[in-house]
Amino acid sequence: MRKSVNFTSSLPSDLLAQVEEYAERFKVSTNKIIEQSLLAYFENLKKAEYIRSFRRAADDVEIVNMAEEGLEDIKTGLNEILIY
């Protein structure tokens, strides 16, 4: 189980009102709404990093050539398996 740490933060009043509204609607604590929101936000950041990384790789001629060579090796291997 994760250790909880208390911290103080400010939120715009309209945002806190939304948090409280959803907490009441779903019968969970405001803390749980904020926690789940942060986890989802960090997951989206991680996905964005992967996307940027793959886009950079797609523009790198050396990486593209290595990937194509690897695919050619896989194709050759599959053809050998299918022949037997």
HELIX and SHEET records of a PDB file:
HELIX    1   1 SER A   13  PHE A   26  1                                  14    
HELIX    2   2 THR A   30  ASP A   59  1                                  30    
HELIX    3   3 VAL A   61  ILE A   83  1                                  23    
END                                                                             
